[in-house]
Amino acid sequence: MRNAWLGLILVLPGCGGGEANQEEETGGVELGDHNPAWSPDGSMILFTSTEGGGGSNENLWRMKADGTERTQLTFSSEHSFVNMPGAGWNVVANRICYSSDLADNDEIWTALPDGTNGVRLTNHPAADWEPTWSPDGQWIVFQSNRSGNWEIWKMRSDGSNLVQLTSHPADDWEPNWSPMGDKIVFQSLRSGNWDIWVMNADGSNLVNVTADPAEDTDPSWSPDGTKIVYASNFGNLEEPEIFVRALLGGVSNRLTFAQLAASAPAYSRDGTKIAYEQLKGNRTELQIIQAP
């Protein structure tokens, strides 16, 4: 049964756009819009889209929170620019962060919110993905396979002082810095399936938050730092849905019921809404629901 507070789901205009031709070459990338990240004032959403990129190529876009005024920020038919849902747009630095293969390898970059003044921060033959900001704009956390498997790393916002935070034979992915700056949430296979984990910002005190047999992915924080929103097939769902739970002593609370693959959730900065992506066929669209 749906909770009464869910209300109307808002499908953002122009996002996704129905079924794509199943024979279209996608290069393994789902066509459509991905990875919603709210602006610091909550008025806009940064996201990744295959629109305007040519086939499966991805570029950065932004739009108003009601889906209007879609604006393309990067323009490439040869390279991809991919942001991360959650803390990908920082008010202190007044910059966005993303990964791109613009330099022929997946590296971490930052830019102004309009996509200009791009600065490359990493330079390594391995892949560096999924960056997010610390709330003070001084650090960026990301995932990298430069040590032989996927681990969580952080660095100063100018690319200096690189620090490896996790070291485990299993993969650690998709880190998001907490709003208070003291913790980092991420997904990990170290328990045998994808679970949500939290650690201190220095990599200490690892805690398995979800600890269940479901596949729990794409975690990000509520603005007050007390809850984590994520995607999961908890309860033997055929497709992942959006869930939220309190960081301490919480239980999983299911938020979406579309029975379509939902992922990449992110809270609005006032904590009243959650944006996420939903797969229809082989195409994704961005949607917004009211937060509990």
C-alpha positions as YAML, in Angstrom:
chain: A
units: angstrom
residues:
- id: 1
  name: MET
  ca: [0.00, 0.00, 0.00]
- id: 2
  name: ARG
  ca: [1.30, 3.44, -0.90]
- id: 3
  name: ASN
  ca: [1.86, 5.93, 1.86]
- id: 4
  name: ALA
  ca: [-0.43, 8.95, 1.65]
- id: 5
  name: TRP
  ca: [2.48, 11.42, 1.58]
- id: 6
  name: LEU
  ca: [3.77, 10.14, -1.76]
- id: 7
  name: GLY
  ca: [1.26, 12.19, -3.70]
- id: 8
  name: LEU
  ca: [1.78, 12.89, -7.39]
- id: 9
  name: ILE
  ca: [4.93, 11.76, -9.15]
- id: 10
  name: LEU
  ca: [6.29, 14.54, -11.33]
- id: 11
  name: VAL
  ca: [7.80, 13.40, -14.63]
- id: 12
  name: LEU
  ca: [10.11, 16.20, -15.68]
- id: 13
  name: PRO
  ca: [9.23, 17.50, -19.16]
- id: 14
  name: GLY
  ca: [11.56, 16.48, -21.95]
- id: 15
  name: CYS
  ca: [13.36, 13.89, -19.83]
- id: 16
  name: GLY
  ca: [13.65, 10.40, -21.26]
- id: 17
  name: GLY
  ca: [10.87, 10.53, -23.82]
- id: 18
  name: GLY
  ca: [9.38, 7.07, -24.23]
- id: 19
  name: GLU
  ca: [10.66, 3.88, -25.78]
- id: 20
  name: ALA
  ca: [13.83, 3.93, -27.85]
- id: 21
  name: ASN
  ca: [14.48, 1.71, -30.83]
- id: 22
  name: GLN
  ca: [15.74, -1.53, -29.33]
- id: 23
  name: GLU
  ca: [18.13, -1.95, -32.25]
- id: 24
  name: GLU
  ca: [19.79, 1.40, -31.67]
- id: 25
  name: GLU
  ca: [23.45, 1.11, -30.80]
- id: 26
  name: THR
  ca: [23.89, 2.30, -27.22]
- id: 27
  name: GLY
  ca: [27.42, 1.17, -26.43]
- id: 28
  name: GLY
  ca: [26.15, -0.22, -23.11]
- id: 29
  name: VAL
  ca: [24.77, 3.16, -22.02]
- id: 30
  name: GLU
  ca: [21.06, 3.54, -21.38]
- id: 31
  name: LEU
  ca: [19.64, 6.30, -23.52]
- id: 32
  name: GLY
  ca: [17.95, 9.22, -21.78]
- id: 33
  name: ASP
  ca: [18.64, 11.30, -18.67]
- id: 34
  name: HIS
  ca: [20.58, 10.19, -15.59]
- id: 35
  name: ASN
  ca: [22.07, 11.21, -12.25]
- id: 36
  name: PRO
  ca: [20.00, 14.15, -10.92]
- id: 37
  name: ALA
  ca: [21.98, 16.46, -8.62]
- id: 38
  name: TRP
  ca: [20.26, 19.50, -7.12]
- id: 39
  name: SER
  ca: [21.75, 22.98, -7.15]
- id: 40
  name: PRO
  ca: [22.66, 24.45, -3.75]
- id: 41
  name: ASP
  ca: [19.53, 26.62, -3.72]
- id: 42
  name: GLY
  ca: [17.29, 23.79, -4.96]
- id: 43
  name: SER
  ca: [16.09, 25.69, -8.01]
- id: 44
  name: MET
  ca: [17.96, 23.64, -10.64]
- id: 45
  name: ILE
  ca: [19.04, 20.08, -11.38]
- id: 46
  name: LEU
  ca: [22.32, 19.02, -12.95]
- id: 47
  name: PHE
  ca: [22.16, 15.74, -14.85]
- id: 48
  name: THR
  ca: [23.78, 13.55, -17.51]
- id: 49
  name: SER
  ca: [22.00, 12.96, -20.81]
- id: 50
  name: THR
  ca: [22.58, 11.13, -24.08]
- id: 51
  name: GLU
  ca: [20.55, 13.86, -25.80]
- id: 52
  name: GLY
  ca: [22.74, 16.00, -27.99]
- id: 53
  name: GLY
  ca: [25.69, 13.64, -27.62]
- id: 54
  name: GLY
  ca: [25.22, 11.48, -30.66]
- id: 55
  name: GLY
  ca: [24.19, 7.87, -29.98]
- id: 56
  name: SER
  ca: [25.32, 6.70, -26.55]
- id: 57
  name: ASN
  ca: [27.59, 9.67, -25.84]
- id: 58
  name: GLU
  ca: [26.75, 11.53, -22.64]
- id: 59
  name: ASN
  ca: [26.92, 15.23, -21.89]
- id: 60
  name: LEU
  ca: [26.12, 17.41, -18.90]
- id: 61
  name: TRP
  ca: [22.85, 19.32, -18.80]
- id: 62
  name: ARG
  ca: [20.95, 21.40, -16.28]
- id: 63
  name: MET
  ca: [17.34, 22.54, -15.99]
- id: 64
  name: LYS
  ca: [14.95, 24.16, -13.60]
- id: 65
  name: ALA
  ca: [13.53, 21.85, -10.95]
- id: 66
  name: ASP
  ca: [10.19, 21.78, -12.80]
- id: 67
  name: GLY
  ca: [11.92, 20.39, -15.90]
- id: 68
  name: THR
  ca: [11.84, 23.59, -17.94]
- id: 69
  name: GLU
  ca: [14.74, 25.52, -19.47]
- id: 70
  name: ARG
  ca: [16.85, 22.49, -20.35]
- id: 71
  name: THR
  ca: [20.35, 23.76, -21.11]
- id: 72
  name: GLN
  ca: [23.23, 21.71, -22.51]
- id: 73
  name: LEU
  ca: [26.53, 22.43, -20.70]
- id: 74
  name: THR
  ca: [29.03, 20.25, -22.56]
- id: 75
  name: PHE
  ca: [29.08, 19.51, -26.27]
- id: 76
  name: SER
  ca: [30.83, 16.42, -27.54]
- id: 77
  name: SER
  ca: [29.98, 13.55, -29.86]
- id: 78
  name: GLU
  ca: [33.27, 11.79, -29.08]
- id: 79
  name: HIS
  ca: [33.66, 12.05, -25.32]
- id: 80
  name: SER
  ca: [31.36, 11.54, -22.33]
- id: 81
  name: PHE
  ca: [30.79, 13.80, -19.33]
- id: 82
  name: VAL
  ca: [29.09, 12.06, -16.40]
- id: 83
  name: ASN
  ca: [28.09, 13.59, -13.07]
- id: 84
  name: MET
  ca: [27.09, 11.82, -9.87]
- id: 85
  name: PRO
  ca: [23.71, 12.16, -8.09]
- id: 86
  name: GLY
  ca: [23.94, 13.72, -4.65]
- id: 87
  name: ALA
  ca: [26.70, 16.17, -3.75]
- id: 88
  name: GLY
  ca: [27.86, 17.00, -7.28]
- id: 89
  name: TRP
  ca: [27.22, 20.78, -7.10]
- id: 90
  name: ASN
  ca: [28.97, 22.75, -4.36]
- id: 91
  name: VAL
  ca: [27.95, 26.20, -3.15]
- id: 92
  name: VAL
  ca: [31.28, 27.10, -1.52]
- id: 93
  name: ALA
  ca: [33.41, 26.22, -4.53]
- id: 94
  name: ASN
  ca: [30.66, 27.41, -6.91]
- id: 95
  name: ARG
  ca: [31.59, 24.48, -9.14]
- id: 96
  name: ILE
  ca: [30.27, 21.12, -10.32]
- id: 97
  name: CYS
  ca: [32.32, 17.92, -10.49]
- id: 98
  name: TYR
  ca: [32.13, 15.06, -12.95]
- id: 99
  name: SER
  ca: [34.15, 12.35, -14.71]
- id: 100
  name: SER
  ca: [35.08, 12.53, -18.37]
- id: 101
  name: ASP
  ca: [37.21, 10.76, -20.95]
- id: 102
  name: LEU
  ca: [37.92, 14.07, -22.66]
- id: 103
  name: ALA
  ca: [41.66, 13.42, -22.20]
- id: 104
  name: ASP
  ca: [41.26, 9.85, -23.57]
- id: 105
  name: ASN
  ca: [40.92, 8.37, -20.10]
- id: 106
  name: ASP
  ca: [38.25, 8.61, -17.41]
- id: 107
  name: GLU
  ca: [39.41, 11.38, -15.09]
- id: 108
  name: ILE
  ca: [37.88, 13.72, -12.49]
- id: 109
  name: TRP
  ca: [37.09, 17.27, -13.57]
- id: 110
  name: THR
  ca: [35.40, 20.34, -12.11]
- id: 111
  name: ALA
  ca: [33.76, 23.28, -13.90]
- id: 112
  name: LEU
  ca: [31.65, 26.32, -13.26]
- id: 113
  name: PRO
  ca: [27.90, 25.55, -13.01]
- id: 114
  name: ASP
  ca: [27.45, 26.63, -16.64]
- id: 115
  name: GLY
  ca: [29.99, 24.00, -17.78]
- id: 116
  name: THR
  ca: [32.78, 26.46, -18.58]
- id: 117
  name: ASN
  ca: [36.29, 26.68, -17.10]
- id: 118
  name: GLY
  ca: [36.75, 22.92, -16.94]
- id: 119
  name: VAL
  ca: [39.74, 21.82, -14.86]
- id: 120
  name: ARG
  ca: [41.17, 18.31, -14.94]
- id: 121
  name: LEU
  ca: [42.13, 17.06, -11.46]
- id: 122
  name: THR
  ca: [43.41, 13.51, -12.01]
- id: 123
  name: ASN
  ca: [45.84, 12.03, -14.50]
- id: 124
  name: HIS
  ca: [46.21, 8.26, -14.27]
- id: 125
  name: PRO
  ca: [45.93, 5.31, -16.71]
- id: 126
  name: ALA
  ca: [43.21, 3.77, -14.51]
- id: 127
  name: ALA
  ca: [39.60, 4.95, -14.43]
- id: 128
  name: ASP
  ca: [38.43, 7.61, -11.94]
- id: 129
  name: TRP
  ca: [34.63, 7.89, -11.60]
- id: 130
  name: GLU
  ca: [31.72, 9.20, -9.53]
- id: 131
  name: PRO
  ca: [33.07, 12.32, -7.77]
- id: 132
  name: THR
  ca: [31.21, 14.30, -5.11]
- id: 133
  name: TRP
  ca: [32.17, 17.33, -3.01]
- id: 134
  name: SER
  ca: [32.78, 17.71, 0.69]
- id: 135
  name: PRO
  ca: [30.34, 20.37, 1.98]
- id: 136
  name: ASP
  ca: [33.14, 22.90, 2.57]
- id: 137
  name: GLY
  ca: [34.29, 22.57, -1.05]
- id: 138
  name: GLN
  ca: [37.81, 21.58, 0.03]
- id: 139
  name: TRP
  ca: [37.75, 17.89, -0.91]
- id: 140
  name: ILE
  ca: [36.40, 15.58, -3.60]
- id: 141
  name: VAL
  ca: [35.74, 11.88, -3.01]
- id: 142
  name: PHE
  ca: [35.56, 9.41, -5.92]
- id: 143
  name: GLN
  ca: [36.01, 5.77, -6.93]
- id: 144
  name: SER
  ca: [39.05, 4.51, -8.80]
- id: 145
  name: ASN
  ca: [40.52, 1.18, -9.91]
- id: 146
  name: ARG
  ca: [44.07, 2.55, -9.86]
- id: 147
  name: SER
  ca: [45.02, 0.11, -7.06]
- id: 148
  name: GLY
  ca: [43.82, -2.94, -9.03]
- id: 149
  name: ASN
  ca: [40.16, -2.98, -7.99]
- id: 150
  name: TRP
  ca: [37.54, -0.33, -7.26]
- id: 151
  name: GLU
  ca: [38.29, 1.60, -4.06]
- id: 152
  name: ILE
  ca: [37.22, 4.94, -2.57]
- id: 153
  name: TRP
  ca: [39.71, 7.80, -2.76]
- id: 154
  name: LYS
  ca: [39.67, 11.48, -1.86]
- id: 155
  name: MET
  ca: [41.76, 14.48, -2.88]
- id: 156
  name: ARG
  ca: [41.87, 18.21, -2.39]
- id: 157
  name: SER
  ca: [39.68, 20.19, -4.76]
- id: 158
  name: ASP
  ca: [42.79, 21.21, -6.71]
- id: 159
  name: GLY
  ca: [43.76, 17.54, -7.24]
- id: 160
  name: SER
  ca: [46.48, 17.47, -4.58]
- id: 161
  name: ASN
  ca: [46.84, 15.31, -1.45]
- id: 162
  name: LEU
  ca: [45.43, 12.07, -2.91]
- id: 163
  name: VAL
  ca: [44.36, 9.63, -0.18]
- id: 164
  name: GLN
  ca: [43.07, 6.05, -0.53]
- id: 165
  name: LEU
  ca: [40.21, 5.55, 1.95]
- id: 166
  name: THR
  ca: [39.25, 1.90, 1.43]
- id: 167
  name: SER
  ca: [41.31, -1.22, 0.73]
- id: 168
  name: HIS
  ca: [39.39, -4.45, 0.17]
- id: 169
  name: PRO
  ca: [39.36, -7.21, -2.48]
- id: 170
  name: ALA
  ca: [35.68, -6.46, -3.17]
- id: 171
  name: ASP
  ca: [34.55, -3.38, -5.10]
- id: 172
  name: ASP
  ca: [33.61, -0.10, -3.39]
- id: 173
  name: TRP
  ca: [31.57, 2.33, -5.52]
- id: 174
  name: GLU
  ca: [29.69, 5.62, -5.65]
- id: 175
  name: PRO
  ca: [30.78, 7.62, -2.60]
- id: 176
  name: ASN
  ca: [28.76, 10.59, -1.36]
- id: 177
  name: TRP
  ca: [29.98, 13.01, 1.29]
- id: 178
  name: SER
  ca: [27.63, 13.69, 4.21]
- id: 179
  name: PRO
  ca: [26.17, 17.21, 4.63]
- id: 180
  name: MET
  ca: [28.06, 17.60, 7.93]
- id: 181
  name: GLY
  ca: [31.34, 16.60, 6.29]
- id: 182
  name: ASP
  ca: [32.18, 13.91, 8.83]
- id: 183
  name: LYS
  ca: [31.09, 10.76, 6.94]
- id: 184
  name: ILE
  ca: [31.04, 9.19, 3.49]
- id: 185
  name: VAL
  ca: [28.39, 6.75, 2.28]
- id: 186
  name: PHE
  ca: [29.12, 4.25, -0.51]
- id: 187
  name: GLN
  ca: [28.05, 0.89, -1.92]
- id: 188
  name: SER
  ca: [30.25, -2.18, -1.54]
- id: 189
  name: LEU
  ca: [30.38, -5.86, -2.48]
- id: 190
  name: ARG
  ca: [32.46, -6.73, 0.59]
- id: 191
  name: SER
  ca: [29.53, -8.53, 2.24]
- id: 192
  name: GLY
  ca: [28.90, -10.69, -0.86]
- id: 193
  name: ASN
  ca: [26.22, -8.48, -2.42]
- id: 194
  name: TRP
  ca: [25.80, -4.75, -2.90]
- id: 195
  name: ASP
  ca: [25.18, -3.18, 0.52]
- id: 196
  name: ILE
  ca: [25.25, 0.41, 1.73]
- id: 197
  name: TRP
  ca: [28.19, 1.26, 3.98]
- id: 198
  name: VAL
  ca: [29.18, 4.41, 5.87]
- id: 199
  name: MET
  ca: [32.63, 5.41, 7.11]
- id: 200
  name: ASN
  ca: [34.26, 8.42, 8.68]
- id: 201
  name: ALA
  ca: [35.73, 10.91, 6.21]
- id: 202
  name: ASP
  ca: [39.22, 9.55, 6.97]
- id: 203
  name: GLY
  ca: [38.17, 5.98, 6.07]
- id: 204
  name: SER
  ca: [37.82, 4.71, 9.64]
- id: 205
  name: ASN
  ca: [34.85, 3.17, 11.45]
- id: 206
  name: LEU
  ca: [33.18, 1.30, 8.58]
- id: 207
  name: VAL
  ca: [29.53, 0.38, 9.25]
- id: 208
  name: ASN
  ca: [27.29, -1.82, 7.09]
- id: 209
  name: VAL
  ca: [24.02, 0.12, 7.05]
- id: 210
  name: THR
  ca: [21.75, -2.19, 5.05]
- id: 211
  name: ALA
  ca: [23.25, -5.64, 5.79]
- id: 212
  name: ASP
  ca: [20.59, -7.57, 3.86]
- id: 213
  name: PRO
  ca: [20.65, -10.00, 0.88]
- id: 214
  name: ALA
  ca: [19.15, -7.39, -1.48]
- id: 215
  name: GLU
  ca: [21.20, -5.41, -3.99]
- id: 216
  name: ASP
  ca: [21.41, -1.93, -2.40]
- id: 217
  name: THR
  ca: [23.02, 0.77, -4.57]
- id: 218
  name: ASP
  ca: [23.28, 4.50, -5.39]
- id: 219
  name: PRO
  ca: [23.26, 5.95, -1.85]
- id: 220
  name: SER
  ca: [23.05, 9.65, -1.04]
- id: 221
  name: TRP
  ca: [22.15, 11.71, 2.03]
- id: 222
  name: SER
  ca: [19.20, 13.68, 3.29]
- id: 223
  name: PRO
  ca: [20.17, 17.33, 3.90]
- id: 224
  name: ASP
  ca: [20.19, 16.88, 7.69]
- id: 225
  name: GLY
  ca: [22.45, 13.83, 7.43]
- id: 226
  name: THR
  ca: [20.09, 11.54, 9.35]
- id: 227
  name: LYS
  ca: [18.77, 9.44, 6.43]
- id: 228
  name: ILE
  ca: [20.12, 7.70, 3.35]
- id: 229
  name: VAL
  ca: [18.15, 7.31, 0.12]
- id: 230
  name: TYR
  ca: [19.13, 4.52, -2.25]
- id: 231
  name: ALA
  ca: [17.96, 1.99, -4.86]
- id: 232
  name: SER
  ca: [17.22, -1.61, -3.91]
- id: 233
  name: ASN
  ca: [15.37, -4.78, -4.86]
- id: 234
  name: PHE
  ca: [14.69, -5.40, -1.17]
- id: 235
  name: GLY
  ca: [11.81, -7.85, -0.67]
- id: 236
  name: ASN
  ca: [12.72, -9.87, -3.78]
- id: 237
  name: LEU
  ca: [11.55, -7.16, -6.17]
- id: 238
  name: GLU
  ca: [12.02, -7.90, -9.86]
- id: 239
  name: GLU
  ca: [13.23, -4.33, -10.43]
- id: 240
  name: PRO
  ca: [14.92, -1.91, -8.01]
- id: 241
  name: GLU
  ca: [12.84, 0.81, -6.38]
- id: 242
  name: ILE
  ca: [13.77, 3.84, -4.28]
- id: 243
  name: PHE
  ca: [14.11, 3.31, -0.52]
- id: 244
  name: VAL
  ca: [15.02, 5.52, 2.41]
- id: 245
  name: ARG
  ca: [16.16, 4.59, 5.91]
- id: 246
  name: ALA
  ca: [17.48, 6.34, 8.98]
- id: 247
  name: LEU
  ca: [21.25, 6.10, 9.38]
- id: 248
  name: LEU
  ca: [20.97, 4.88, 12.97]
- id: 249
  name: GLY
  ca: [18.55, 2.08, 13.84]
- id: 250
  name: GLY
  ca: [16.48, 2.56, 10.71]
- id: 251
  name: VAL
  ca: [14.32, 0.21, 8.67]
- id: 252
  name: SER
  ca: [13.97, 0.26, 4.90]
- id: 253
  name: ASN
  ca: [11.01, 2.39, 3.76]
- id: 254
  name: ARG
  ca: [9.98, 1.92, 0.14]
- id: 255
  name: LEU
  ca: [9.15, 5.14, -1.70]
- id: 256
  name: THR
  ca: [8.37, 4.11, -5.30]
- id: 257
  name: PHE
  ca: [5.99, 1.45, -6.62]
- id: 258
  name: ALA
  ca: [6.19, 1.75, -10.42]
- id: 259
  name: GLN
  ca: [7.70, -1.74, -10.88]
- id: 260
  name: LEU
  ca: [10.18, -0.18, -13.28]
- id: 261
  name: ALA
  ca: [13.89, 0.05, -12.58]
- id: 262
  name: ALA
  ca: [14.47, 3.15, -10.41]
- id: 263
  name: SER
  ca: [17.91, 4.36, -9.34]
- id: 264
  name: ALA
  ca: [20.24, 7.31, -8.65]
- id: 265
  name: PRO
  ca: [18.09, 9.15, -6.06]
- id: 266
  name: ALA
  ca: [19.00, 12.55, -4.64]
- id: 267
  name: TYR
  ca: [17.30, 14.76, -2.02]
- id: 268
  name: SER
  ca: [16.48, 18.38, -2.75]
- id: 269
  name: ARG
  ca: [18.42, 20.74, -0.51]
- id: 270
  name: ASP
  ca: [15.34, 21.56, 1.60]
- id: 271
  name: GLY
  ca: [14.62, 17.86, 2.12]
- id: 272
  name: THR
  ca: [11.10, 17.99, 0.68]
- id: 273
  name: LYS
  ca: [11.69, 16.18, -2.65]
- id: 274
  name: ILE
  ca: [13.67, 13.30, -4.10]
- id: 275
  name: ALA
  ca: [14.70, 13.20, -7.76]
- id: 276
  name: TYR
  ca: [15.67, 9.91, -9.39]
- id: 277
  name: GLU
  ca: [15.95, 8.15, -12.73]
- id: 278
  name: GLN
  ca: [13.55, 5.48, -13.95]
- id: 279
  name: LEU
  ca: [14.12, 3.03, -16.77]
- id: 280
  name: LYS
  ca: [11.43, 2.45, -19.40]
- id: 281
  name: GLY
  ca: [12.51, -0.02, -22.05]
- id: 282
  name: ASN
  ca: [16.12, 0.96, -22.66]
- id: 283
  name: ARG
  ca: [15.53, 4.65, -21.96]
- id: 284
  name: THR
  ca: [15.58, 6.57, -18.68]
- id: 285
  name: GLU
  ca: [13.64, 9.61, -17.54]
- id: 286
  name: LEU
  ca: [13.98, 11.78, -14.45]
- id: 287
  name: GLN
  ca: [11.16, 11.92, -11.92]
- id: 288
  name: ILE
  ca: [10.51, 13.68, -8.62]
- id: 289
  name: ILE
  ca: [8.51, 12.50, -5.60]
- id: 290
  name: GLN
  ca: [7.78, 14.14, -2.29]
- id: 291
  name: ALA
  ca: [10.13, 13.02, 0.47]
- id: 292
  name: PRO
  ca: [8.70, 11.41, 3.62]
...
